[in-house]
Amino acid sequence: MLPAYIVYKAENIWSTWTEGGPKGTRYNCSRSGWFDSYCFSDWFETLFVPHAKKLRGKEVLIGDNLSSHFTATVLRLTEQHDILFVCLPPNATHLLQPLDMAFYRPVKGYWQKVLDEWKSGCKKAAQTLSKDIFPLLLTKLYTLLYPTDKQKSDNMKAGFITCGINPPNKMAVLAKSLHQSKIESQL
């Protein structure tokens, strides 16, 4: 698991928005609060490439086909470090996105637990989560997700198996696609 990359909706980042977060977390901002081309390039260069350099064999990054992923910086770095960028087909991430399949559900459940605990400790009934509290709560989330502090997830590995990515299994994808088609036809 790579360190977290947090993007705040803001023009600038205050230092208090970065204090107390999980080790190695990188913080950035954008006007929309979404990953834009600048944020993706920064993530790729500062977190992914250094991680990929430590690995043996061919590195492959699987992602969707957003145009913001294909900046001159990212393309130069993929070539320079022999990294293959594989895009999932459009409108198929619900079938092929390993993190959606097996990882985000437990993350959402743990995050709700962290938020509920935080809210119960607030003096006001409905407290807005401020950006300077977020890193501390993210650290609590990590302690639930990774109790051994190794930042590894069996759920994440299961997502790649479920999606037929690793090990390669086209039948897993076809079976999910057929199941999805049956559900849609019943609606």
N, C-alpha and C positions, 0 to 999 in steps of 0.2 A: 504494500500500500504506500503510495506516495504521500508526502505531507499534504495537508489541506491547503487549498488556494481559495481565499475568501475575497469576493468582490462586493464592495459596498456601493450602494447608490449614493454617490457624492462627487463633488468636484475635487476634493482633497481628503487625505486621511489624517486624522489626529492620532498622535502616539498612543493615547489612552484606548483607542480602538484595537490595538494590537497587543496589549499587555495581558499576560496570563493564559494565552492560547496554547494549544498543543505544540510540542517541540517541532521546529522546522516549518511551521505554518507561514505561508507567504500571504501578504495582504495587498490588495489593489483596489481601485475604484473605477467606476465608469458612470456616465450620466444616467444610464438606464438601470444600472445595477446588474446587468447581464455581461456575460463574456463577450467582449467585442474583439476585433482583430488585434488590438494592442494587448489586451489581457491574455488572449490565447497565445500570442507570440511570446509574451513574458513568461507564461506558465511553461510553455514548451522549452524555452531556453534556460530557465532557472531551475525547474524541477524535473522535467522529463529527460532532457538530454543528460544531465549529470547522473541520473539514475540509470539510464540506458548504457552509459559508458562502463558501468560496473558489471553489466551482464555479459554472459558469453553467448555467442551465436548471433543469429539475425534478430534484430529488434523490430517488432511490428506494433504499430499504434493503430487501434481500431477506433473509428469514430464515425459520426454522421457526416454528411457532405455539405456542411455549412461553408459558405464562401469565406467567412471570417477566419477559417482554419488555414487557408492557403495564402498566407502572406509571403512576400519575398524572403523574409527572415526565416520562416518555418521551412520553406522549400529549400533554401540554401543549407540549413542545418540538417535536414533529412538526407540530403546528398552528401554533405560533409561527414556525417556520422553513420552512413549506411543504414538509415532507418526507413523502413517501408511504412507508408501511411495507407491503410486500407479503409475505404469508405463503405459503410453499410448502404444497401440500396434504399432509395427514397421510400418513405411510407412503410418501412419494414422494421423500424427500431423496436416496435412492440413485440416482434418475434425474435430479433437478433441481438438486442442490447443486453449483455450479460448482467450488468449492474441493475437494470430495471427488473430482470427476471428473478434475482435471488438476493440482492444486497440492500436495495433501498427500503424495502418493507421493514426489515428489522431496524434499520437506521431511523426510520420515521417513528417506530414504536418507542425506541429508546429516547429519541428527541422529545416526544410527547411526555415521557416520564420525567425527563430533566426539566422541561418547562413547567409541568404541574408542580413539581417540587419547589422550583424557584417561585412560582406564583403563590404557593401556599405560605412562603416565607415573607412575602411582601406585605406592607401595611395596608395598601389599597387593594380592593377586590380585583379590579382590572388594571393591571400594570402593563405599560408598554415596555417592551424589551429594548433597552438602549444599546447602542453600538459598543459602549465601553463595558457592558456586562457580557456581551455575546462571546468573546474569547474564553472567558471563565466557564461559561456554560458548555462551550464546545469541548473544553478540556474534560468536563464531567461526562459528556457524551462519549468521548474516547475511552474513558475508564470503563464504561459499560460495554462498548464495542470490543475493546481489546484489554481484557482483564490481566493478561500476562505482559502487556506493554510491548508486544512484538509486532503489532500492527499487521497481523495476517488474519485472513478470514476464510473459513471453510465455505461460507455462503458465497463468497465471491468466486471461488473455484467452481462451486456447483453451478453458478450462472453460466460459465463458459462451457460446461458439459451440457447443460440444459439447452443452450443455444446451438449446440453442435459445432462449436468453434474449436475447442480443445478438449479431447481429441476430435479431429474432424469427423462429423457425422451428419451427412445431408438428410438422413432419414429423420433425425430429431427435428430439424427445421420443417420438413414436409409434414410430419405428424402434427406439429403445433399449428401449421398453416391450415391443414384440413380441419382440425378441431375449431380453430377460430372461424373458418368459413361456415361450419355447421351452426355455431352459436349465432352468427350474424344472420343466417337464413331463417332461424327460428324467431328472430325479433320482428 
